[in-house]
Amino acid sequence: MIPIYEADRLEDLPLFDRPPQAEEDVDAAVAAILADVRTRGDEALREYTRRFDGADLERFEVTAEELRAAWDCVDGNFRETLRQAADNIRHFHEAQVHRDFCLTDRPGVVLGQKVTPIERVGLYGPGGTASYPSSVLMNAIPAKIAGVQELIMVTPPGKDGRPNQDILAAASIAGVDRVFLMGGAQAAAALALGT
């Protein structure tokens, strides 16, 4: 039987109890990973990929051919679902685009707005324990519509060292420019710091 909880009494449940030490431990572990990637670069990334993902990679970047091939290898129904979702996401976010404007309707007064997109954006494509192609679409498509010139995605490899094909197919239709196989805090560090 599935338990039913009353929303106004959730804070009383042990379900949400987490010892303060747990958060401190996570913070310390992430800080150590970030520092290690800053210091040792790709060497640290390879070590964490072996340790956390169980994959021993010679190269991190997914080739353009592999990205295109992922689109062809996923199920046709899934491709159509991705197409429809991408169209819906584009339609919605195109309506949100802020545009430059300039008002000069009074002598000597110039008012306006200039929108400048970020040049390059890094995003995370959840494809390890659970695969969320929708996250790729919902992050990459709005960025492209906003005018971001280059989208770089990281996604964890499987134990066989291969990327999740559903995630790559989503990246392909969403306009992701480059994909690197790495996950976790070390992937965020690589995006933020470079290696």
Secondary structure, DSSP 8 states (H G I E B T S, - for coil): ------GGGGGGSGGG---HHHHHHHHHHHHHHHHHHHHHTHHHHHHHIIIII----S--EE-HHHHHHHHHHS-HHHHHHHHHHHHHHHHHHHTT----EEEEEETTEEEEE-----SEEEEE--BSSSB-HHHHHHHHHHHHHHT-SEEEEEE---TTS---HHHHHHHHHHT--EEEE--HHHHHHHHHH--
